Amino acid sequence: MSSRSRGDRSAGNRSVGNSVARILSRISIGTTITLNYDSSINVTGIFQGFDNAGNVLIRVGATLRRISPTRLNSITT
């Protein structure tokens, strides 16, 4: 794989992450959401916003999960 194709893939991931961030930025903190990521994992919890690195923060029980927007497949409110 050439460095150019790796760069293209990276740029595509940023684009996906930005579009997911735009969608999630319209959801109020405290909203219950279900995220599907890594093609099979479903997590239902309370949306807490974003950390400084741009990861999605979701509270599941007593645990705060950080999920990269590029790993998300679907969002349900």
C-alpha positions in Angstrom: 0.0 0.0 0.0 1.4 3.4 -0.9 1.6 6.3 1.5 -0.8 8.2 -0.7 -3.6 5.5 -0.3 -3.0 5.4 3.4 -3.4 9.2 3.5 -6.6 9.0 1.5 -8.1 6.5 3.9 -7.1 8.7 6.9 -8.8 11.7 5.3 -11.9 9.6 4.7 -12.0 8.6 8.4 -11.8 12.3 9.4 -14.7 13.1 7.1 -16.8 10.3 8.7 -15.8 11.4 12.2 -16.7 15.0 11.4 -20.2 14.1 10.1 -20.9 12.0 13.1 -19.7 14.8 15.4 -22.1 17.2 13.6 -25.0 14.9 14.2 -24.1 14.3 17.8 -23.6 18.0 18.5 -27.3 18.5 17.9 -28.2 16.0 20.7 -28.6 17.4 24.2 -26.3 16.2 26.9 -28.3 13.8 29.1 -30.2 12.2 26.2 -30.3 8.4 26.2 -28.7 7.1 23.0 -27.7 3.8 21.5 -24.5 3.6 19.6 -23.4 0.8 17.3 -19.7 0.6 16.7 -17.0 -1.8 15.5 -19.7 -3.4 13.3 -21.4 -5.3 16.1 -21.2 -3.7 19.6 -24.4 -1.9 20.8 -24.1 0.4 23.8 -27.0 2.3 25.3 -26.3 5.1 27.7 -26.5 8.8 28.4 -24.8 11.1 26.0 -22.2 13.3 27.9 -20.7 15.3 25.0 -17.1 15.1 23.7 -13.7 15.0 25.3 -10.8 17.3 24.1 -9.7 14.7 21.6 -13.1 14.7 19.9 -14.2 11.3 21.3 -17.9 10.7 22.1 -18.5 10.4 25.8 -21.4 8.1 26.9 -22.2 7.1 30.5 -23.1 3.4 30.8 -24.1 2.7 34.4 -21.1 4.0 36.5 -18.7 3.8 33.5 -17.8 6.7 31.2 -16.9 5.3 27.8 -14.9 7.2 25.2 -15.6 6.1 21.6 -13.9 7.5 18.5 -16.5 8.9 16.0 -14.7 7.0 13.2 -15.7 3.7 14.9 -19.4 4.5 14.9 -21.8 2.8 12.5 -25.2 4.1 13.7 -26.7 6.3 16.3 -30.3 5.9 17.7 -32.0 8.3 20.1 
